[in-house]
Amino acid sequence: MFRFIKNNRLRISIVLIFLFFLLYLAIQVDTRRSENWFTATVHTIAYPFQSAFHFFETQIGRAWRHYIWLIDVREENERLWERIWQLEEENAEWREIRLSYEKLRKALEFKEKDPNLKLFAEVIYELDKPLFKILVINKGSDEGIKPNFAVVAPGGIIGKIQSVTSNQAVVQIITDSRSQFPVLIQRTRTKAMLYGSLEGTITIERIPRRLELFKDDQVVTSGLAGVFPKGYPVGKVDKIDKKPFGLFQSVTLTPSVDLSKIEEVAVILRNVDSIHQPLFTDTE
């Protein structure tokens, strides 16, 4: 017996201590916590471990919940961005449809308002260089277009046909340095010659000095060149160059049509006021 106790003294000690604590807890179960020194001791020893466990549990739980929340937010943001891009594409399409409708409406109004026989075409190429300012349109001789036919827009004169192929035509716009044609200062009824320039402006030279001109005076085609029908808007007076001496003055005009934003044009096939226009059309 003594040998058994000696050989198993560690196991017996552990069992006795465990039984002691178990018995003590059973005795103290109804006592007040303030009188339970053993429980207080156990709590004091266990508190750091409980606090650490609670801290890590709280932080890990919070991090996990935030991670899950961020995943949901990111997915929601991706869905919202996709929807925004889709709406922007749809909005751009609707804007283009609205603009196309407005241009078509203006073209129809122009067709009804202007009695001349016109052919509408789209601009497919543009060259804006100091020496050459031209447009290429998608209609040609197959549709009856010939050189020197007038090219216009609802706002006024754009230029004239320079050359033609079967399905395309080159338009020389009025700001081209080679462009010149007679015009009429509408308010004074003064005839003059309009020129393009290397700077891309349109000017009228050699206007009698005694003629009083004002900014925004309207200039229209005179119809004398046999190319442009009479009365089409060309531009408005922007700058007046009247030197202290000399017999003449000159003016720079602002074109009636914004020549940098041309997408569609109308080619006048027949002028109802003159069966001979254009006089200098090349015939094949």
Summary of the structure (lengths in Angstrom):
residues: 284
radius of gyration: 46.3
end to end distance: 138.3
largest distance: 146.8
contacts: 760
relative contact order: 0.11
helix: 38%
strand: 30%
